[in-house]
C-alpha cells in the first residue's frame, strides 16, 4: 500500500449573498492494487447563513457531466469537510466541491489528476 498527499492552493468561489466555498485543499490517496481510496478535503464559510450542504463530485476525462457524487452532508458552521471514495488507477479524473446554501448551488474549480 502507498499513500500520496497532494496539496493544492485553495480557490475561492463566492455564493450570493455571503457564503464562500473553498475547493480541494489536501487530497490523500491510498493505493492498493488497481483501485485507490481518495480523500479530498474542502472548506466552507457560511457567512451569515445558518446552514448549507456540501459534497464532492467527480468524473472521468476532461469533458462531460460529473456523474458521481458523495452523499451531501449538512454543515451548520464554518469549517473543513472530507469524504472518501474509490477510484480506478490509470484514469484521468476531475473532482470538484459542490455547495448549496440559501437555495443557490455553487461549484469550486475542478482539480484534475491521474492516479498511477
N, C-alpha and C positions, 0 to 999 in steps of 0.2 A: 504494500500500500504506500502511495506517495501523497503528500499534501502540498499544495501550492497556495500561496496567498498573493492575490493581485490587488494592488492599491491604485485607485483612480481618483483624480481630482473630482470633487463633487460639483455637479452642475445644478443651477437653481432655476426652477420654473415657478412663476407667480400664479396663484389661483385667486381670482377675484372673490371676496374683497381683500382678504389679507393672509390667507393661508399660503404656506410655501412648502414645496416638496423637493427634497434633495435626492438625487439619483444615487446609483450604486456607490458605496464607499469602499468597503473591503469585500472581496469575493474569496471564499475559502473553498478549495476543490480537493476532495478526497478521491483518488483514482484507484480503482480495483478492477482489473480485467478490462472488458470492453466498455464498462459504464463508469460514470463518475457522479458522486453526490456533490452538488454545488450549493453553497450557502451564501447568497448575496445579502448585503445589508443596505438599508436605506434610512433616511431621516425625514421626519415630518415636523413642521412647525405649524400649528393650527391658528396662530394669530388670535383673533377674537372669537373664533368658532369653539363650540363646546366639544365636538367630536367629528370624526370622519372615518373612512375606511381606506385601507391600503392593501396592496397585493403586488406580486411580481408577474409580469407577462413575458413569454419568450417564444421565439420562432426559429426554425432552421432557415438559413440563407439570408440574402440581403434584401429581398423584396417579399411582398405578400403579407397577409394578416398575421397578427400574433394569435396563434391558435391554442396556446397553453397558458393557464393562469393558476397561481396558487389560490387557495381559499381566501377570500377577503377577510381581513381582521379589523375590528373596531378599535380605534385609538381615541383616547379621551384627554391626552396631554401630549405635549411636545416630546419627541424622543426618537431613538433608533428602533428599527424593527428588522427582522430577518426571517427567512424561511429556508427549508432545504428540499431539494427535489433532484431527481436523477436525469442525467443526460447521457447520450452515447458519445464515446470518444471518436475523434477524427472528423466531426462535422462542424460547420460554421454555425454559431448561434448568436442571436441578438436578444438581450434581456433589457427590460425597462421596468420602472416603478409606475404603478397606476394608483392614483389617489382620487377619492370622491369626498367632497366637502361642500356643504351648502347647495347641494344639487348640481355642482359643477364637477366634471371629470377632467383630470389633467394627467399628463404622462411626462416622465423625465426623459432626457435624452437617452437613447439606447446605447448600450455597450456591446460591441461585438468581439467574439473570441472563438478560438478553436482549442479544444482540449486534446492534446497529443498523448 
